[in-house]
Amino acid sequence: MTLAAADRRLLLVHAHPDDETIGTGASMAKYVAEGCAVTLVTCTLGEMGEVLVPGLAHLAADADDALGQHRVGELEAAMKALGVTDHRFLGAAGRYRDTGMAWSPERGAQVPADVADDSFWKADLLEAATLLVEIIREVRPQVLITYDDFGGYGHPDHVQAHRVATYAAALAAVASFRPDLGDHWDVAKIYWTAVSATWMREGLRRLRDAGDATSFEGMDPDGTLPPMVVEDAALSARVDAEDFADAKIEAMRAHATQISVDGPFFALSNNFGNRVWGTEFYRLARGAPGPTDPGTSLEDDLFAGLD
């Protein structure tokens, strides 16, 4: 017996506004449309992000330092596009500050030299996890989505979001831990976001063949790919949400200070159809895998196997 859509509850834990849309936006829109309760928890306001809109450059952290509050509005608009009505910040908006990041000599993300005391990276793990425990026990999700242990590409806030989500899920299931926060709840399945290596290589080849040599500069479709790109054998689920690709693109457009949807990459990728934006991949980190699609050998539903 399959869990009815109206009884399904999905919780996503992301680091900054826009992360949710880029990696999981189509899935969110699809599950909302099916009647599933979708809750987004964002851990920071994204105060340290780069501002892509020239007229808003004054919002940057090294100027007016007002980008975080602006991104609250961007997130609200993006969630409206995806149909998500339950979105909140961990411990309230501004509780934890965007840590920012630096690039290593190998072009990997790493902790910057200067980190503010109120940054998410410096957050007490138990304190932050306890804030999420309260949400987990309130929402009682069967499925939780977050990043892998490397945070996808090494961003310290992504790594911390992984740690907080993992610890919180464990603590939420312990009846004797903070019973004042509600009845204990054991999350049945935890997924990590991922990018399919096959899809990334195919996409890179199409972009290069179409004359785009700048998008994903330095990535060789036949060479080593970034750590967030996962070989298909390690993937667990593929959510096909092509009907919601337009909603995802609209949500990306809402995050205007962070995402430019007018560049050559978006122009070319749109020619490949909704398949590019409407298909999202995951790795099962906890829980029993459900039935798989014979054509892909992957789950096609994150709630597969739950009843």
N, C-alpha and C positions, 0 to 999 in steps of 0.2 A: 504494500500500500504506500503510495507516494504522499508526502506531506502536502496538504492543500496550500495553494498560493496565499490565501488569506491568513494562514497560520505561520507563514515563513517570515523570519526576521533576520536581516542582514546588517552587520555592523562593520564599518570601514574606519581604520585608523590611519590618517595621513599626516604628514609633517607640516606642509604649507598649503595655503590656498593655491589652486591650480594642479597640485599633484593628483588630486582625486579625479580630475577630468581627464588628464593626459593618459593615465594608466587604467582607469576603471570607469570612465564616464559612460560608455555604452552599456556596460553591465548594470550600472546603477539605474539608468533610464529604463532598461528592459525589465528589471525586476520591479521597479515602481509601477510600470504599466501593467504588469501581471498581477498587481495587488499585494505584492510583498512589502513589508515594512522595512524601509531602508534608513539607517541612521549613519550620519557621517560625523566623526570626531576629528577635528583639525587641531594640531598641537601647538602651532604658533600662528602669528599673523603674517609671517613672511616679510618682516621689516627690512631684511638685508638683501632682498631681491634686486636684480638689475632692472632699471626702468627703461622700457623700450619705446615709450612715447615721449618724444622730445619736449612737448609742452608740459609734461608732468615730471620732468627731471628734478625739479625742486623738491619732490617728495622723498628722494633718496635718503638713505641713512646718513650720508656724509653732508647733507644739506639740511632740509627741514625735519628730517626723520619722521615723516608723516605717512610713509608708504603703507604701513601696517593697517591703519584705519581705512585707507583707500581700498586696500585689498579685501577688507571685510565686505564692502559693497560689491566688489567684483565677485566674491564668492557667493553672495546672495543672488546675484543675477545668474551666475552659472547654475546654481541649484534650481532656480526657477526654470531654466532651460531643460534641465534633466528631470524635473518633476519631484525633486527631493525636498520634503518639507521639514524634516527633522535633521538639522545640522547644527553642531555646537562646537565650541572651543574647549579644549581640555582645561578644566579648572576656571573657566570663564575667559573671555577675550582679553589677551594681553598678559595672562598669568605667566606664560613662558615666551621669551623672546627668540626670534629666529637667530640661530647661531652664526649663520653665514658659512662660507667655506673657502678653502684655498685649493689651488691646483698643485699637485705634486709634480716633480720633474717627469714622471711617467704619464702625466696628464690624467691622473686620477683625483677624485675629490678627497679632501682631507680637512681636519680641524684647522681653522685659521690660527695665526699666531696670537691674535688678541681676541679673547672671548669674554663677553659681558657676564657679570655675575648672575644676572637673571636669565641667561640663555638656557634654552632647552637642553643643550649638551651638559650643562652643569646641574641640571635638576636632580634632586634626590630621587633615586629610582623608586624606592618604596612610596614616597609621597606622591609622585606622578602616577604610579601604578594604582594606588589606592583611589585616586580621583577617577580613574577609568573603571576600577572595580564597581564603583557606585553606579556608573552608567551601564555596565554589563548586567548587573543585577536588576536594574530597572528595565532595560530593553529585553533582556533574556534572548539574545540572538542564538540561532543554531549555527550560523556561519559568521566568521570574522575574517576580514581581509586586511593585511598589512604588508610590509616589505620583508625581504629576506634578511639574514643576519648582517649582510654587507650594506643594507639599505639600498640595494639596486646598483648604485654606482659609488657608494662611499660617503655620501653627504652625511655629516654628523647628525643632523636632525632626523634623517631617515633611519640611521642606525639606532638612534635613541627611541624613535617611534616603534621600531621592531622590538626593542628590549622592553619598553613599557607595555606594549600590547601583549607580549608573550608572558611577562610576569603577572600582569593583571588577569589574564585568562586563567592562569594557574591559581592565583589567590582567590578569584571569584568563586571557584569550585570548592573551596574549603569552608565548611559550615561554621567552624570555630573562628575564622578570621573575620573580624569586624562585623559581627551579626547586626550591628546597628545600621549597616549600609544596605540591609535587605537580605532576603533568603538567598542562599548560595545557588550558583548556576554554573553548570559545566558546559562550555561551548563545544559542540559536537565536532565541528570541522574548522580548521584554521588554514587559510590559503595565503601564499606569498605571491605578489604580483611578479610577472615575468614577461619577457619578449621572446618569441619563438625565433630561434636561429635560422630556420628555414625561411620564415617570412622576412626576416631582416635581410638575409642575403638576396632573396628574390627582389625585395624592394630596392636595395642598393643597385642591383644590376639594372632594373628598370629606370631608375633615376639617372644612372650614368649613360645608359643607352639613349635617354631622352635629352641628354646634353647638360644635365645638372651635375657639375663637378664640385660644387661648394657645400651642398647640404651633407651633413655627416662627414665633413672633411676629415681625411685621414683614415676612414674606415674602408677596408678592402673586403669586398664580398667573398673573396676566397681566402682571406687571412683571419687573424685573431680578432674577435669582436669584443666589445666592452662587457664587463661582468654581469650587467643586467640582462644580457642576451643569453638565453639558456638553450642548450641543445635539446631537440625535441624529445629525446628519450627520457629527459628529466621532467618534462611537463606532465601535469595531471589533468588539467581541464582546459577547455576552449569554449568560451561563451560567444556564440554567434548572435550578434545583435545589430545586423546590418540595417534593419529598419530604424535604428536609433542613431545612426551615424550623423545625420543632420543635427540632431539634438546635441550630440557630443561636440560637433564643430561650432554650434552656436554657443555652447558653454565655454569652449576654448576662446572664442571671440570675446566673451565677457571678461576673461582674464587678460585684458588688453595691455596692461603694463608688463606682462610676462611672456605673452605668446603673440607672435605676429602671424596672422593667417593669410597674409598677402604676399609672402615670399615665394621664391621659385619652388621650394619643396612642397608647399601646400598646393600650389597651382598644378604641379605635375602629379602629385599623389591623388588629387581629386579626379584626375583622368582615369585612375585605376578603379574607380567605383567605391561604393560604400563598404566593400569588403575590407579596405585598408583601415578605416576608422572604426568599423563596427565589430571587429573581431579582437577579443582580448584573452590572454593566456594566464594560467596560474599554476603554481606548484602546491600540492597538498602537503602541509607541514604537520598537521595533526588530525587524527580521525581516520575512519575507515573509508577507503575509496568506494564510490558507488558504481553502478553499471556504466559501461563506456559505450561510446558510439563506435560501431563496427568499422566505420570508414576512417576514423582517426585514432582509434584506441585511446581516446581521451574522454573524460566526462564532458557532457555538453550542458550540464546543469550543476551549479555549485551545491545544490541541495540533494543531489543524486544519492540515493541510498538511505535518506532520512525519512522517518515516518512518525 
